[in-house]
Amino acid sequence: MSGCPYFEKRHLLFKNKPPKTEDEDDASQAGVNKASKGGIIYGDYLQLDKVLSAQVLQSELKGNKIHDEHLFIVTHQAYELWFKQILFELDSVRNIFISGHVRDERNMLKVNNRILRIVRIFRLLVEQFSVLETMTALDFFDFRDYLAPASGFQSLQFRILENKIGVPDNLRVPYNRRHYRDNFKGQESEMLLATEQEPTLLKLVEEWLERTPGLEADGFNFWESLETNIFKGLNQEKEKIEKTADCEEKEELMAELVKQKELFTSLFDEKRHDHLHSKGERRLSYKALQGALMIYFYREEPRFQVPFQLLTSLMDVDTLMTKWRYNHVCMVHRMIGSKAGTGGSSGYNYLRSTVSDRYKVFVDLFNLATFLVPRHWVPKLNPNVHKFLYMAECCDSSYFSSEDSD
């Protein structure tokens, strides 16, 4: 029985071919080392000689090197580098609004992406406390005296960040009964004053919300239609409750309905809004609040999907800044108890007072959930009539700008 000629003579096909070396058969080694030809290299590009030599231990300079001071310095330097990136992204977003390029709605994707990047960075900063917390209170005590009078409150970038986002000056907690800017001198104080006078992200978002399509009195007139529908719905609910038999539950339902009516009466009262705004309890203008609520109710409509994502991300920024403050409070309490801070503040007690809604910039967006109503109470949109749902503003000159919105 004869075999296959190919398999019988297969050994002859490779008889005169030398075996492949390991390097010839390794595709991972097929590249070319371009750095050997000159040009900028990794360390030079990142200026690592400056970055990696910036960790100067005060304990070591005093002849008593403490191991954990290195971690303390690196962690805080990392925070400051991320603050710098956040400010870089925030300034680019503010410039898009200030320049008017936000009127071209295609730029909103760019705005959303950069605000989302800020959110991701803040998530990282919140988690970074867990690394610092591997240091015990006694470890910190060993080198704490070398820090004084340096203090985290003196972080210029964080104070600038608060100003540019829109933390109101009149709602800040005084630092040792003094204005926060009094703790900065010379050029730093001037920088802070300048940022207080710039348009904040809150103000720019407010102006953008005031232009929400559908608010026009001679058009869809969302606000008036919503007011009509809500009070009509509340009256129908009242009629239903009145028809039920007298019982404790009926009284509770009626009491809740009265509260709801008072709530929505307040919502549609512009003077009441202005009063709350003057007290700092509301931050957005009356018309901007209308725009925000409209975006919330119609978030599934194509034109409002990206704006809704932006409002959600702005709340994320507020939430994460609050979490960052809270984690800072907890860490300080854990490390120094109720002692005074190295900069002279009351320490834990001062930091605890900053974890409140007074430091929440977009608090009105959180409160929108208070005014949500059943979907069938929301004014209906007719795509055949209300064309603004599908006709976004476009302006090629602003969209393609490489200077102001890239």
Disulfide bonds with the S-S distance in Angstrom:
none
